Amino acid sequence: TITPTDGCVSTKTNTVTVKPIPTVSVTSPMPVVCWNELVPAPTLSNNPNDPNITYSWVNNNSAIGLPFNGIGIPPSFTSGINNTNSNIIGVISITPSLNGCTGPPASYTVTVVPTAIVTHPSLNYCPGDLIPAINFTATPATATPSITWSTTAIPFIGLSVTSGGTTIPAFTAISQVSTAQS
């Protein structure tokens, strides 16, 4: 109520609305992934629980396979290749907005472990040749992969086993057919 000095009374009502500041949290755990794996979109929980909340996000490392930024909930994506000797880590920060008010960001981490690469040249032998043991290793060494091998051409090349780990045992090459076998 406003009362001026001349004695007249005037009333004016103003409404002040304080809008809520939205908050968001990531409720789904993010996996540690290998190259070419599907990384799911995060599950979010927000307060207030208002369908009009919008999101923007930033990713500090696009090498994980996700772009640097976007609008909405970060999408699922296929993880990138990691040819380094250490994990590639991306931190994704999601910022909520509601009715012109921006809330604090929530973050989650995606880790892409080093991609193990096993290489070995093709080998050519004749029947009767003694093939030395073949050892497989992976690079980078920090990838610590589990190496397994198998063959479906037994006994055509002479192996006495059909599968194994990091070493194919020595064997004598044989051929029971007229075409090359591998």
N, C-alpha and C positions, 0 to 999 in steps of 0.2 A: 504494500500500500504506500502510495506517495502522497504526502500532504504538503503542498506548497505553503508559503508564508501568507498568502491571501485567504487561506481558510478553505479553499476548494479541495476536495479529495478526488483522486483519480486512482484507478486500479489497473494494473497491467500484469498479466501472468506470462511468464516465460517457462518453457519446459527445457530442462537440460537432460539429455540422454547420454548415459555412459555405456558405450557398446562393449561387449566382452572381447577380450584379447584371446584369440583361439590358440590352443596348444595341440600338439600332435606328438604321438610316440609310435615307434616302430615295435610291433608286437611279435613279428615273426623273426626267428633267428636267421641270419644270413650264413650260407654255407661257405666253406672253403672248397674251391672247385678246381678242376683240371681244365685244360684247354678244351674248347668246343663243347662245354657242358652248358645246359640251360640253367640260368640263374633266374629264379622266380621273382616276380614283382613283390615288393614288401607288403605286409599286412599292416594297416595303420589303425590307430585308435585316436580319436580327437575329442576335444572338449572345448566348447559345447558340442554335443552330438547333433550338428546342424548340416543338412545336405548341401547347403550353400557354401561351405568352406571350400576354398580352392587351394591348390598347392603349386609351388614352383620348386624346382630342385636344381642343385649343382653337384657335379662329380669332379673331384680333383685329379682323376687319372683315367683318361679315356682308353688307355692300354688294356683295361679290364674288359673292354668290349661295349661299354655304355658311353653314349655321347657325353659331352661336357655339361649340358644343361637341358632342361625341358620344363613343360607345364603339365600339371596333373600328377598322378602317382607315377613314380619311375616304373617303366615297363620291364617285363621280363626280357632277357637278352641272352645271346650265346657268348660265353666267355672267350676272350682273346687268347692268342698263343703266347706262351711265356718261354722265350729262348734265353732267359737270363739265368744266373746262378742263385737268384733269390726270389722270394714271393713278390708278386705285383699286387699292390694294395690300393684300392680305391675307396675313398670316403664320400658317401653321398649324403648331402644335407638337404632336408625337406623343410620348406618354410610354409606355414599355413596363413591364409588371409581370409577375413570375414568382414563384410560391411565396411571396407576401407581400413580395417585394423589388421596389422601384421603381427603374428605371434613369433615366439622364438623357434629357431630351427631344431629339428631332431635329426640325428645322424645314424647311419649304419655303415658297416664296412664289408666289402667284398674282397676276398683274397683269391688270387689265381696262382697256384703253385707252379714251379718250373715244369715245363713240358719235357718229359723224358723222350729222347730220340735214340733208337737203336739202329745202327747202320752196320751193314756187312755186305761186301760185294757178292755178286753171283759167282758161284764156283762151278767149274766144268771139269768132270773127271771121266775116265773111261772105265768100263767094267774091269774089275780086278785091281784097280788102284786102291791103295790104302789111304783113306781120308783121315787126316789128323783131327783131333777134337777141335771143335769150333766154339770159341768163347764169345759170348755177347756181353757188351758193356753199354751203358747208356750215358749220354751227356745231356744236361750237365750232371756232374757226379752228385750234386746235392739233391737231385731229383729222387734218389733212392727208389727206383721202380722195382716192381716185381716182374721179372722177365720170365715168360713161359713160351715154349714153342711146341708145335705138334705137326704131324704129317699124316696125310691120308693115303700116301703112296707106299705104305709098307706092304710087302717086302721088296717092292720094285727097285729101291735104291740101295738096299742092304742094311738099313737100320734094324737093330734088334729091339728097339723101344719105339713107342709111338708119340711120346711127349717127354718134356723135361723142363729144366729151369734155365740157368744161364749158360749151360754147356751142352752141346750136342756131342755125344761120345764118339770116339774114333770108330770107324767101321770100314769094311771093304765094300767098294761099290759093285753092285750087280745090276744087271738089266735083264728082265724077263720078257720085255716087249721090244718091238723094233723102233719105237719112237722115244725121244728123250723124256725123262721123268724128273720131277722135282718135288 
